[in-house]
Amino acid sequence: MRTPIPKVFAFSRYWRIRRRPNSLPLDWRPVAGSQGYTRYTSFREWLLVLNACGIPHQTAQMGGREYIYVPALYENIALTELGAFYRETTRPAPEPTPLRVFPHAFLAALALLPVILWHGWRMGWWHAPQPLPQPELWSGAGVLDIVRVRVFNEWYRTVTALGLHASLTHLCGNVAFGSIFLTLLARLTGVGRAIWLTLLGGALGNALTVLLRPHPVLSMGFSTALFASIGAIAGFMANQQSGRRKAMLPVAAAAALLAMLGTEGENTDYAAHLAGLACGLALGAFEAWRVRNHHAGLGQWSAAAATLFVVCVAWWRAFAAING
């Protein structure tokens, strides 16, 4: 039984075809339709299929129409291969899976309220709880001091430094932009996981900065985590794209945001911002891969609890170093 072949063929002027309309063997059969074809859209592809399969064939042009002939013994094989090629090339592209949008994403911005509260305690806007050390000691205990991290292995500073700010302007800028990008990330990953990815990306960004910086530097601020959230959004969206060019668009947008928001000011820590963005990209891409392949991960509440636990342990270690 012959496989019906649609009349969608083409002939390219780049192909040299020997025209033999009067000398074809009598036992050769047409495989591209008995009436020939006049449209030049895919004729070359059909010839490539026959060449790739090693099927002998000849072409002829008569009356402005193109014909393809094969020996009778190869007729069924040629029809089968051409039919399979047609079905493969005309198969409708699968519809992309729509991104899941998590509700109540705005609640992620509330995670920055403890940062404001912590800054108020440290600056004396309101009284700090009695069990805590004196607020004037918090900066020295939690700032990202590259020397102390390398020499004394005080890696908890990669977390504690995220909650310290040099001034009110520094705090307001990080909180304003951080609430925006935390909310956007929470729409993709959920509130709990957005907070967790932001903290983890910020801490990893600080750790990467320590490893790559050759000179002693003091650093503080939530901006590393802010750019980690931007990177996580870009990495997540890039991993959802089908082509390499489309995947580069979110990454390019994240780089543009880094150029606009992360390069201004005299005391701007460019290296930390870049490291945070890079770590966020990796975490966001991994998160998208995990979701697409249905791998288990921390739930929303578990991720939020893990974030709180890591912050509390880091500051406990910092205050223990003061008292010790």
N, C-alpha and C positions, 0 to 999 in steps of 0.2 A: 504494500500500500504506500503510495507516494505521500510525502509530507508536503502540504500546500505551501508554496513559497510566494510571499507577497511581491507585488510588482514595484519594488523600491530598489532600483539599481542605478548605478552611475558609471560613467566612463571618464577617465582622466586623460588629459592631453599629455601627461607625463609618462603614460604607458604606450609603448610601441607594440601594436598588435598586428600580427600578420593576417591580412584579410584573405580568406579563402572560401568565399561563398559558394564557388562552383566545384571545389575539390574536396569537400568534406566526405569522409567515408559514409557509406549508407547505414552502417550499424551504429553511428554516433547519435546520441539523443540530446535534445535541448533540456537544460536543467534550470533555466531562468525564465521559463514561460514560453509557450509556443508562439506568442505574438510579438515577442521582443519587447524592448523598453526604449523609451525616448528620454526619460528623466535621468539626469546626471547627478545623483546624490550619493550613492553607495556602491556603484559598480566596481570600483577598485577594491573595496573591502571584500566583495565576493570572490574576486580573483585571488586575493591574498589568502582567503580561507582554502581555496582549492590548491594553491601552491603549497601552503603549510601542511596540508594533508597528503601531499604527494599524488594528487589525482590528476591524471593527464586531461587536458582540456584545450579547446580551441575557441576562439572568438570570431565572430563575423559581424559585419555591418551591412545591412541591406535595407534600403528604403528609409534611412534615417533612424533605424532601430538597431539596438545591440543584442547579440545572441551569444550564449555560452553553450558549448556542446562538450559532452564527455562520452567515452565509450559506453556501450550498453551494459557491460559488466560492472562499471563504476557508477551507474545511474543512481541506484538506491543509496550507495554510500555518500555520493555527492549531495543528494537531496537531504539525507539525514544530517550531514555536517552543516549545510547551509541553513536548514531549518533551526538547528540548535543555535547557530550564530545569530539568526534573526531574533529568536526568543530571548537570547541573552542581551542583545543590544536594545531591544524594545521593551524590556521589563521595566515597569514603573519603579522609580526610586522610592525606597521606603521612607515613609514620613518620619521626620525627626521626632524623637520623644520630647514632649514639652517639658520644660523645666518646672519642677515643683516649687511653688512659692509658699513659704511658710507664713502662717498668720502671726499677728501680734509682733512683728519684727521690731517695732519701735521700742519694745521693752528692753532690747539690748542696750539702748543708750543709758538706761538706768544703772548699768554696771559702772559708769563713770562717776556716779555720785560718791562712792567711797573715796575716789581720788580727790574730789573737791573737799570732802570731809577731812581727809588726811592732811591736805595742804592747810586747811583752816586750823587744825590742831597744831601743826608745826609752826605756823605764823602767828599763833596766839589770838586768832579771831574768836575762839571759844576754848574753854578749858579742856585739856586732854585728860583722858581717864587716868586715875591715880596709879594703877599698876604699871603703866608704861614709863619708860625712862623720860628724862627731861627732853622736851621737843627740840631744843637746840642741838641735841646730840644725834638726831635722826639722820641729818644729811651726811655726817661723817660715817655713820653706820651703814647707810644704804646706798650711797652714791657709787656709780660704777668706776671704781679705781682700778685701772688696768694692772698696776704694780701689785696691789694686794691680791687681786684675783689670780695672777700668775704665780706670785711667790707663796702666798698663804692659801691658795685654792679656795678663795671665798666666792665661789660661783653663785651663791645665793644673791649676790649683788646684781646679777643679770636680771633678776625679777624685782628686787626692791627699788632699783633705780627707775623703773617705769612709773612708780608712784610719787616721785619727787620732782618738783619744779622750781626753777630759779626765781620766778616772779609771777605775779598775777596775770600779766600779759601772756607769758609762756603757758600758764595753766589754761587760760580761756581759749587760746588758739587750739591747743590740743583737744580740749573737751568739745569745742564747737565742731571741728572737722572729724574728730573721733566718733561723735554721736552719729554723724551722717553716714560714714562708711561702715560703722558697726551695724547700723540698721540695714544698709544694703546687703552686707554679708549675711545678716540674719535671715533675710528673705530667701537666700539660697540654701543655707545650711541649718537654719533654726537658731533660736536665741542662745541656748546653752552652748551649742557647738561653735557659734560665732564668737562668743566670749572666750572660749577655750582656745580656738585657733589664733585669736588675736594675741592673747597672753603668751601662748607658746611661740608664735612667730616673733613677738617682741623679745622674749628671752633668748631665743636662738639667734636673733639678729645681734643682740648685745654680745652673746658668746662668740659669734663669728667676728665681730669687731675686735674683741680682745685678742683673738688668735691672729688676726691679720695686721693689727697696728704695731708698728715697731717702736713707737715712742709712748711715754707715760701720758695719759690723758684722763681727765675726770669728766664723766658724762652722766646726765640725768634727764628724765622726761619721758612722757608717754609717746613721743613722736615715733620712736622705733616701732612700737606696737601699732601705731596709727598706719604707718606705711606697710606693716605686715598685713593689716586688714585689707588695704588696697591691693596688695599683691595676692592675697587669698582670693579676692573677688576676681581678679584678672586670671589667675591660674585655674580657678573653677570654671569660668566661662570659656577659656581657651580650650580646656579639655572636652568641652561639649561640642566644639566645632568639628566639622567633617574634613575640611581642607587645611593645609598648612598656612595658606595666606589668611584665611578667616581666623585661624587660631592666633595669628600674630596681632590682630587688631586689638583685643583686650590688653595684650602685653604692651603694645605701643601706647595705648591710653594710660596705662599705669606708669609708664616711663615719662609721659608728658606731665602727669600729676606730680611725679617726683621732681621734675624740672621746675614746675610752677610753685609747689608748696614746700619743697625740701631743700631749696638752695638759697633762701633769703635769710638775712640776718648775720651779724658778726660772729655769734657763738653757735651757729648752726652746725650740727654734727653730720656732715655729709656722708661719712663712711657708715655711721649707724643707720641712717635713713636708707641707704642703698642696701645694706645687709638685711635690714628688716623687710624691704621689698622683695629681695631675692628669696628669703626664707618663707615669706608669705606666698610667693608664687609656687614654691615647691609644695607647701602644705595645701594650698587650694587645689592644685592639680591632683594631688593624692586623694583629697577629699572627693573630688569629682569621680576619680577612678573607683574609689571605694563604693560610692553610691551607685554608679553605673553597673558594677559587677556584684552588687548586693552583698558586700562583705559587712560583717557586723562591726559596729563601733560604739563608742560611748553614747548613751542616750542623752537627751537634752538636759535632764536634771542631773545625771551623773557627770556630764561635762561641766556644768555650772559648779557642782560641788567640788570637782577636781581643781577648777580654777581657784576657788576660795581656799582650798586646802594648800595648794602650792604657794599662794601669796602669804598665808598665815605662817607656814613653815619657814619661808624665806625670811620674814621679818622676825620670827622667833629666833632664828639663827643669828640675825643681825643684832638683836638686843642681847642675846646671850653673850655675844662677843664683847659688847660694851661692859656687861657686868662681870665677865670673866677676866 
